[in-house]
């Protein structure tokens, strides 16, 4: 048989611009929307209309935007802009699928201040605020986001632990006769967290950052702090309950994925150092550390970039994660191992928790990795 592969095409932007009497400016189509205040930030809570997250290893990269209708009204150095945004999946079935968004930015004494938000009937909307400017040679910025609903799985800390009793029929082999037999097990499990789906409450995220560059030694230093009101005081504390919920069938691997792909700490810090050595150097080096201050885990990432010519770059990079068991940057595998080792009935039925084992392996993150990359520059045509 013959297999034919169809080439794929991804459109970054495709829009049309027009204006009304050079007063109001419109843009209709697929477009990038950048509400963040610093292009090399590790986190940008105010960038609520971007469809993709920030790639921490390529923070300055363009991020996909929505299909929307934009209307912008500039006055002096200030700007008011509104958006009518269609769903990211393209499924527009009713007016309730449309999101309305708007932002106003003002320049005062060399500082840019912004305020805005979005609203959609099914997600209760959100509010954002931004500020950026400079204090002497240091560029500084801040962003805040107030959400009123978070979709997905959330683990809520209980004031008092709860006990749940599970009854399971397990097929095992009789150790005396060698014949298959069914064993009924009753297991009482204590939980410190309960599963909640779709939180409806005010949830705040905020970040501040600073950037300093010096031409004396061609170095740039960048630092950023994030407060994540959607996170947990300590992920390691809840890891045991995640393992128990998965192994007793109350939480799927997809649920764990939804938890693991979020930043689950409440306090984060990132520091980036970059060095070009000399003016117009073809070699540059950088090192960043990103840490979850809530659970003490983090990640170092060194990088060396060599510019071969105007169109080709060679990159050498690595990552090293550190932290205790069941922390964000190490993984959850220890929680599954600890829970399994304390339940002999699970040891009798080896196949019972294979799904949980796969879940544990999925989030057992590598502590060290190295990589080599080649990148081609872009051109115009």
N, C-alpha and C positions, 0 to 999 in steps of 0.2 A: 504494500500500500504506500501511497505517497502522502506525505504530510506537508501542508502549506501553512506557513506562518504569515499572519497579516501584520504589517508594521503598524505601530500605534503612534498617534499624534496627540500631544498635549498642548493646549493653548494656554499661554500665560496670561495674555491680555488681548482683548479684541473689543474695541469700543469706538464710539463716534462722539466727537465734541461739537457743540454749537453754543451760541449765546443769544441772549435777549438784550439787544441795544447796548452791548458791551457793559451790562450791569450785572446780570445773572448769567452764570456759566454752567452749562449742563454737560454731563458725560453719561452716555447710555451704553451698557454692555458689560463684559467681564473686565474687571479692573482691580488693581491692587489698592488697598486702603491702609495707609500707615498712620495710625494715631499714636504710636509709641514715640518717646522723646529722644531716645538714643539708639543709633543703628547697631551698635555692637553689644547691646544689653543681653544678659543671660535670661532675664525675665521682663515681660512687658505686659502688666495686667490691663493697661488701657487699650491695648491693641485688640479690641473685641470683635472686629469685623474680619480679621484675617482667618482664613480657613485652615491653615496649617500652623503647627507650633514652631517654636524657635529651635533650630538645629544648633546645639551648643558648640559643635565643632565647626560651624560655618554660620556664625551669628549675623553676619552682614548680608546673607543671601536674601533675595526677594522671596516673599511668602505669597502663596496663592490667595487671591481675593475673590469676592463673590460676583455674581451677575447682579447689577444694581443700576438704579437711576440716581445720579448725583446732581444736586443743584448747589452751587457755591456763590456766595455774595461777599466779595472782598470790599473792605472800606478802610483806606489807609493801609496800615500794616496788620490790620485785624481781618478776621475771616469768620463767616458763618456758613456752615455746610450741612446739608441734609441728604439722607439716603433712603431709598426704598429698595430693600434687599430681598431677593428671592432665595428659596431654600438651597442649601449646598448640594443636595442630592438631585436638584432639578425637578422635584415633584411638587408642583404648585397646583393643589387641588381645591383650595378655598382661600379666601382673603385672610384667614387665620394663619396661613403659612407664611405670610409676608411679614418681614421685620422692618420697623421704622427706626432710623437712627439719626442722630444729629450731634454736632459739636460746634462750639464757638471758641476761638482763640484770640487772645489780646496780647499786645506787646506793651509792656510798661517798664520804663527805666531799664531797658536792656534785657528784661526777663519776659519769657513767653508763658502765659497762663492759659490753660484750657479747661473747659468743662463740657460735659456731654453725656450721652447715654443711648440706650436702645430700648425698644419695647416690642414685645410680641405677645399676643394674648396667652399663648400656652406656656411661656416661660417667665412671665412676670417682669422681664426687663432688668436693666441694671443702670448704674450711674458711674461715670468716670471723671477724674480730675487729673491734670498734669501741670508740671512746672519745670522749666529748665532755663539755665542761665550760667553765669560764671561768677566765681569769687576769686578775684585775682587771676592767676594762671590756671586755676582748676575749674573745669567744666562740671556742673552739678545738675542733677535732674531728680524728679520724683513723680511717681504715678500712683493713683489709687483707684480701686474698683470696688463697688458695692453691688453684689449680686443678691437677688431675692429668692432664687431657687437654684438648686443643684440636682441635676438628674443623675441617676445611677445608684450604685450600692454605697452605703455609708455604715460604718460601725460606730454605734453610740455607746459611750461608757455608761455602765449602770451604777447607780448609787449603791446597790446591794447585789452581789453575784446571784445568778439564777441557776437552778439545776434542771436539766432536761434528761429524761430517761428514754433510751433507744432500745428497741427490741429487734433483733435480726436473726434470721435463720441462715446458718452457715453450713455449706456442704464440705465435710472433711473426711479423712480416712481414719477408720478405727485403728489405733496403733496396735491392738491385740489380734484382730481378725483380718486386717487388711481390706475390709469391705467399706464401701462408702456409707456414710451416715450423716444425718442432719443434726446439728447442734443449735439449740436456741440460746442466744446470749442476751442478757440484759445489762446494759451499760448506762450508768448515770454520770453525766458530764456536767461540769460546772463552767459557766461562762461569765466573763466580766464585761463583755460587750454584747449588744444585740444588733441584729441586721435591720437597717432602715433603708427604705427605697425612696429616692427623691425627697431631699430635704427642702422644706419651704420655710425659710427664715433668712434674715439679713446676714450675709457672709462677706467679710471685708478682706481684701488683699491689697498690700501696699509695698512699694519699693522705693529706695533711694540709692543713688549711685554717684560716683565721682571719677573723673578722668584727668590725668595729668601727663603731659608730654614734655620732654626736654630734648633739645637738639644738641646739647653738650655731649651727651653720651648716647643719643638716638634711642632713648628708651621711653616707652609709654606704660604707665601704671593705671590700672582700672580696678575699681572695687565696687561691689553692689550688694546690698542687703535686701532680703525679701521677707515680709511677714505674710504668712499664708493662713488666713482665718478658716480655711476649709480643711486644714490638716489636723494632725494628731500631735499631742505632746510627746509621744514616744511610740514609734512604729513597733519597736521590739516588744513592747508591752502587749500589743494586740496580736502579734504574730501567732501566739499559741492558740488564741480563739479562732483565727483564720484556719489553722490546720485542723482544729476539731470540727469546725463547720463543714469543711471540704470532705473530711474523711467520714463524716456521718451523713453526707448527702444533702446538706442544707445550703451549700454554696458551690457553684460550678467553677470550672477553670476560667470561664468567661467573666464571672463575677470577680475572681481574683485578678484577672487581667485588667478589669476596669479600675480596681484599686491600685494595682502595681504601676499602671501607666500614669497615675497622678503623682504629684509631689505631695507625699503624705506627712512631711514634717510641718511644723509651724514657723520655724525660723531657719533661714538659709543665708549663707554668705558665699560670695564668689570673688576671687582675686585673680587678675590676669596681668602678667608681665610680658612685654614684647620688646625685642631688641633687633635693630637693623645694622648695628655696628658702625657703619659709615654712611655718608650721604650717597643716595642712589645705589645702595648695595643690592647685589643679586641674591644674597643670602640673608634670611631673617629667621629668628628663633622666638618661640613663645612658650610660656608655661602658665597654665591656669589650674587653680584649685577650686573645686566647688564642694561645699560642705553642708550637710544637714545638721544644724546645730542642735536640733531636738533629740536626735539619737546618736550623735557623735560620729557618724560615718561621713565619708567623703571620697573624692576622686581627684587624682592628679593627672594632668594630660600635657606632656611636653610635645612640641612640634618644631620641626625644622623645614623651611621651605627654600628651595633653590630655583631661581628664575633662569631657565635655560635660554629662552628667547622671549620675544613679545607674545608668543602664543602658547608656550609650553612651560609648565611648572612641575617640579618634582617635590613631593612632600614625604617626610618621614615623621611618623607620629606614634604615640603610645598612650596607654591609659593604665593607671594603677588605682584600684579601689581599696579602701580600708574601712574598718568598722567592726563592731561586734556581731555576734550571731543575730540573724533576723532583722538587721538594719537595712535601710533603703539601698545603700550602695553595695551590700554584700548578698542579700537575698533572704528567702524565707525557709530554705531547706531544713535548717536546724530545728525549726518548730515542728515540722512533720516527723522528723526522726525522733525527737524527744517524746512526742505524743504516742507514736507507734510503739516505742520501746517500753512504755508503761502499760500497755494493754496486751496481755498474753492471748486473749481471744483473737486479736488481730493477727498474731503470729501463727495461730492455727490455720487461718484461712489466708494464705499468701496472696491470692488474687483479689481479695476484697478491696484493697486500697490501691490498686494499680493506677486508677485515675488520679488519686491523690499524689502518688509517687511522681507521675508525669507533671502534675502541677508544681510539685516541689522542685523537680529538676528544671522546669521552665524558668523559675525565678531564682535559681542558684547562679548568681552572676559571676562571670570570670573576674578574678582579681588582678590579672595582668594581661595586656595584649599589645602587640606591635603591628604597625601597618605601613604600607608604602602606597602612595597615590600619585597618579599623573593627571593633570588637568589642562584642558585646552582653553585658551582665551577665546573671547567672543569677537565677532566682526560685524560689519554692517553690509547689507546688500539691498 
